[in-house]
Amino acid sequence: MHVLYVIQSKKDFTFYIGITLNMQNRLDAHNRGKVFSTKRKIPWELIYCEIYKSKTDAADREQKLKNHGAAWYRIKERIKNSILKPN
């Protein structure tokens, strides 16, 4: 199964959206600094995921969240109590 995921940096509270076949391994890679685009904002926490049978469906959803503000806004509204906030 293909997992679309949203992680959030505990360092500066920014988000990263991606897809993977193995969520635990991917989150570990983010937190070990193995992912170039996220290594400067370690540590990361998984805050949302969706599971798809089709890689194409997962990739289409990823692009919608990254490129269409309304789709990303609806996700953030749905998970508002899971999003990390500064103290």
C-alpha positions in Angstrom: 0.0 0.0 0.0 1.1 3.5 -0.7 1.0 6.0 2.1 0.5 9.7 1.6 1.8 11.4 4.8 2.2 14.8 6.4 4.9 15.3 9.0 5.6 18.4 11.0 8.9 19.7 12.3 9.1 20.0 16.1 11.8 22.5 15.5 10.0 25.2 13.5 6.5 23.7 13.0 6.7 23.5 9.2 5.1 20.7 7.3 6.4 18.2 4.7 4.1 16.1 2.5 5.3 12.9 0.8 4.4 9.4 -0.2 6.1 6.1 0.7 5.6 2.3 0.8 6.9 2.0 4.4 5.9 4.8 6.7 8.1 3.8 9.7 11.2 3.5 7.6 10.5 6.9 5.9 9.9 8.7 9.2 13.1 7.2 10.6 14.9 8.4 7.5 13.6 12.0 8.0 14.6 12.0 11.6 18.1 10.6 10.9 18.8 13.4 8.4 18.8 11.0 5.4 16.3 13.2 3.5 18.0 16.3 2.0 14.9 18.5 2.1 14.1 17.8 5.7 17.4 17.2 7.5 17.7 20.8 8.8 14.4 20.7 10.6 14.8 17.5 12.7 12.9 16.2 14.6 9.7 15.4 12.7 6.4 13.9 13.8 3.8 12.1 11.8 0.5 14.1 12.1 -1.6 12.7 9.2 -1.7 9.9 6.6 -3.9 8.4 3.9 -3.5 4.9 2.4 -3.9 4.1 -1.3 -3.7 0.9 -3.2 -2.6 2.8 -6.3 0.7 4.7 -6.4 -0.9 7.0 -9.1 -3.8 7.8 -6.7 -1.3 8.6 -3.9 0.8 10.8 -6.2 -2.2 12.6 -7.5 -3.4 13.4 -3.9 0.1 14.5 -3.0 0.2 17.0 -5.9 -3.3 18.3 -4.9 -2.1 19.0 -1.4 1.1 20.6 -2.5 -0.4 22.7 -5.3 -4.0 23.5 -4.3 -4.3 25.7 -1.2 -8.0 24.7 -0.6 -7.2 21.0 -0.4 -4.4 21.6 2.1 -6.6 24.0 4.1 -9.3 21.3 4.4 -6.7 18.8 5.8 -5.4 21.4 8.3 -9.0 22.1 9.5 -9.7 18.3 9.8 -6.6 17.7 11.9 -6.4 21.1 13.8 -6.1 19.4 17.2 -3.2 17.2 15.9 -1.1 20.0 14.6 1.9 21.0 16.8 1.9 24.6 18.0 4.6 26.8 19.6 4.4 27.0 23.4 
